[in-house]
């Protein structure tokens, strides 16, 4: 009975070991590469449960999008040192995972992606001056991604994005840039103040011109009004004189003479030529004398 029990236990253990060595599971998001004594078999294994030979092994290749940060040093076109911090997002194709494993292995990032990427970054940064690097960061990211994608396409690695997260310069260059910016800001401020003064002077001159034109217009209106008043008055006086002249008759003249006579008779009357004849006062009495 003991011998039978031992044999049974051994058989069960053998079956369990055989099941463990003859089966494997490929997780979701991975591709399985089947090897026999280290030799890569044709074909790949999809995610799920698989049966294999006890002498075979399954190497897992991650097909999910992966993100890896990087830090590198580069130089601008004007030989300024630049410290670059960023990240790369990439993924491998399922159909070419076996070829990538054969040619590079599982450590394809450090052997393939990283060296090519750093080389392309240095080349891209060397095309810009230090001052233009920050302003063209998005352009740099796009250019680096395109060049790296073209390099890695034949290996079945898809470069999804390159993100240049920080560009840092030496302290000396940073101080120089800040000093230049301060000088530029002061110059711009001076220009703005000068333009403001010029604009205020022009506005003041324009206000004076408008005021002078308005005053001249008022004076012209007043002069026209005075001239009109004089003309109207003259016309009224002329019309009145015409009426007076038309109304004067000989009877009116004699009437006014009589009305305004003071009761005294003239002492002389005009004769022929220039001789004057005295008029005797017949009404004079001795008492008057």
C-alpha positions in Angstrom: 0.0 0.0 0.0 2.8 2.4 0.8 4.6 1.6 -2.5 1.4 2.2 -4.4 0.7 5.5 -2.6 4.2 6.7 -3.4 3.9 5.7 -7.0 0.6 7.6 -7.2 2.0 10.7 -5.6 4.9 10.6 -7.9 2.7 10.2 -10.9 0.5 13.1 -9.8 3.6 15.3 -9.2 4.9 14.3 -12.7 1.6 15.3 -14.3 1.6 18.6 -12.5 5.2 19.3 -13.5 4.5 18.2 -17.0 1.5 20.6 -17.1 3.5 23.4 -15.8 6.3 22.9 -18.2 4.1 22.2 -21.2 1.7 25.2 -20.8 2.2 29.0 -20.7 0.1 32.1 -20.6 0.7 35.3 -22.6 -0.8 38.4 -20.8 -2.9 40.9 -22.6 -0.8 43.6 -24.2 2.1 41.2 -24.9 3.3 39.1 -27.7 4.9 35.7 -27.0 8.2 34.7 -28.7 8.6 30.9 -28.7 12.2 29.6 -28.4 13.6 26.1 -28.3 17.0 25.8 -26.6 17.4 29.5 -27.4 16.5 29.3 -31.0 13.6 31.5 -32.1 10.7 29.6 -33.7 8.7 31.1 -36.5 5.5 32.8 -35.5 4.4 34.6 -32.4 1.9 33.8 -29.7 -1.1 36.0 -29.0 -2.4 36.8 -25.5 -4.0 33.8 -23.9 -3.2 30.1 -22.9 -0.8 28.1 -24.9 0.7 24.6 -25.0 4.4 24.1 -25.6 7.2 21.6 -25.3 8.9 21.3 -21.9 12.1 22.3 -23.6 10.6 25.5 -25.1 10.3 28.9 -23.4 8.1 31.9 -24.1 9.7 35.4 -24.1 7.2 38.2 -23.6 7.5 41.3 -25.8 5.4 44.4 -24.5 3.2 45.8 -27.3 1.7 48.5 -25.1 2.6 52.1 -25.4 5.6 52.8 -23.3 7.0 56.1 -22.0 10.6 56.6 -21.0 12.2 59.8 -19.7 15.6 61.0 -20.8 18.1 63.6 -19.9 20.9 64.6 -22.3 23.3 67.4 -23.1 23.6 69.2 -26.4 25.0 72.3 -28.0 23.3 75.1 -30.0 24.6 76.5 -33.3 26.3 79.3 -31.4 28.1 76.7 -29.1 26.0 77.2 -26.0 25.7 74.2 -23.7 22.1 73.0 -23.3 20.7 70.5 -20.8 17.6 68.8 -22.3 14.9 67.0 -20.3 12.1 65.1 -22.0 10.3 61.8 -22.7 9.6 59.5 -25.6 6.4 57.5 -26.1 6.8 54.4 -28.3 5.3 50.9 -29.0 6.4 47.9 -31.0 4.4 46.1 -33.7 3.1 42.7 -33.0 3.9 41.5 -36.5 7.6 42.4 -36.2 8.1 41.6 -32.5 9.9 38.3 -33.4 12.3 40.0 -35.8 13.1 42.7 -33.2 13.8 40.1 -30.6 16.1 38.2 -33.0 18.1 41.3 -34.0 18.1 43.3 -30.8 16.5 41.4 -27.9 14.2 42.6 -25.2 16.5 45.5 -24.2 15.7 47.3 -27.4 15.3 50.7 -25.7 18.8 51.1 -24.3 20.4 49.3 -27.4 18.4 51.0 -30.2 15.9 53.7 -29.2 17.9 55.7 -26.8 21.2 56.0 -28.8 19.4 57.0 -32.0 17.2 59.4 -30.2 20.0 61.2 -28.4 22.0 61.5 -31.7 19.0 63.0 -33.5 18.4 65.5 -30.6 21.9 66.8 -30.7 21.7 67.2 -34.5 18.3 69.1 -34.2 19.5 71.4 -31.4 22.7 72.3 -33.4 20.5 73.9 -36.1 19.2 76.7 -33.7 20.8 79.4 -31.7 20.4 79.3 -28.0 17.9 82.2 -28.0 15.7 80.4 -30.6 15.7 77.0 -28.9 13.0 77.8 -26.3 10.8 79.5 -28.9 11.0 76.5 -31.2 10.6 73.8 -28.7 7.5 72.4 -30.3 9.1 72.4 -33.7 12.1 70.6 -32.3 9.9 67.9 -30.8 8.1 67.4 -34.1 11.3 67.2 -36.1 13.0 64.8 -33.6 10.0 62.5 -33.6 9.8 62.4 -37.5 13.5 61.7 -37.8 13.5 59.0 -35.1 10.4 57.4 -36.5 12.1 57.1 -39.9 15.1 55.4 -38.2 13.2 52.9 -36.1 10.4 52.0 -38.6 12.4 49.2 -40.1 12.7 47.6 -36.7 8.9 47.7 -36.1 9.1 50.4 -33.4 6.5 53.1 -33.7 7.6 56.5 -32.2 4.4 58.1 -31.0 5.7 61.3 -29.6 8.7 63.2 -28.3 8.2 65.8 -25.6 10.9 68.3 -24.9 9.9 69.2 -21.3 12.7 71.5 -20.3 15.7 73.3 -21.9 18.2 74.6 -19.4 21.3 76.8 -20.2 24.4 77.7 -18.2 24.1 80.4 -15.5 26.4 82.8 -17.5 24.2 82.5 -20.6 21.0 82.9 -18.6 22.3 86.1 -16.9 23.4 87.5 -20.3 19.9 86.8 -21.8 18.2 88.4 -18.8 20.4 91.5 -19.1 19.6 91.7 -22.8 15.9 91.4 -22.1 16.1 94.1 -19.5 17.9 96.4 -21.9 15.4 95.7 -24.6 12.5 96.4 -22.2 14.0 99.7 -21.1 14.5 100.7 -24.7 11.0 99.8 -25.6 9.7 101.7 -22.6 11.7 104.8 -23.7 10.3 104.5 -27.2 6.8 104.2 -25.8 7.3 107.3 -23.6 8.7 109.3 -26.5 5.8 108.3 -28.7 3.4 109.2 -26.0 5.0 112.7 -25.7 4.9 113.1 -29.4 1.2 112.0 -29.5 0.3 114.4 -26.7 2.1 117.3 -28.5 0.3 116.5 -31.7 -3.0 116.4 -29.8 -2.3 119.7 -28.1 -1.4 121.3 -31.4 -4.6 119.9 -33.0 -6.7 121.2 -30.1 -5.1 124.7 -30.6 -5.8 124.6 -34.3 -9.4 123.6 -33.7 -9.8 126.3 -31.1 -8.2 128.9 -33.4 -10.5 127.9 -36.3 -13.5 128.1 -34.0 -12.5 131.5 -32.7 -12.0 132.8 -36.3 -15.3 131.4 -37.3 -17.0 133.1 -34.3 -15.2 136.4 -35.2 -16.4 136.1 -38.8 -20.0 135.4 -37.7 -19.8 138.5 -35.4 -18.3 140.6 -38.2 -21.0 139.4 -40.6 -23.7 140.2 -38.1 -22.3 143.7 -37.5 -22.1 144.3 -41.2 -25.6 143.1 -41.6 -26.8 145.3 -38.8 -25.1 148.4 -40.3 -26.5 147.6 -43.7 -30.0 147.2 -42.4 -29.7 150.4 -40.4 -28.4 152.3 -43.4 -31.2 151.0 -45.5 -33.7 151.9 -42.9 -32.3 155.5 -42.6 -32.3 155.8 -46.4 -35.8 154.7 -46.6 -36.8 157.1 -43.8 -35.1 160.0 -45.5 -36.8 159.1 -48.7 -40.1 159.2 -46.9 -39.3 162.5 -45.3 -38.1 164.0 -48.5 -41.3 162.9 -50.2 -43.4 164.4 -47.5 -41.8 167.9 -47.5 -43.9 170.5 -49.3 -43.8 174.3 -49.6 -46.8 174.7 -47.3 -45.0 172.5 -44.7 -41.9 174.6 -44.9 -43.9 177.8 -44.5 -45.8 176.2 -41.6 -42.6 175.3 -39.8 -41.2 178.8 -40.4 -44.2 180.4 -38.9 -44.3 177.9 -36.1 -40.7 178.5 -35.2 -40.8 182.4 -35.7 -39.8 184.3 -32.5 -41.9 187.4 -33.3 -39.0 189.6 -34.4 -38.9 191.2 -37.8 -35.7 191.2 -39.8 -33.8 194.5 -39.7 -32.4 194.1 -43.2 -33.8 192.8 -46.4 -31.8 191.8 -49.4 -31.8 194.1 -52.3 -30.5 193.8 -55.8 -27.0 192.6 -56.0 -25.2 192.6 -52.7 -26.7 195.6 -51.1 -28.7 195.3 -47.9 -31.6 197.7 -47.1 -32.5 198.4 -43.5 -36.0 198.0 -42.4 -37.5 200.8 -40.3 -39.2 199.9 -37.2 -42.4 201.7 -37.6 -43.9 200.4 -34.4 -41.2 201.9 -32.2 -42.5 204.6 -29.7 -40.8 207.1 -27.5 -41.5 204.9 -24.6 -39.6 202.0 -26.3 -36.7 204.4 -26.7 
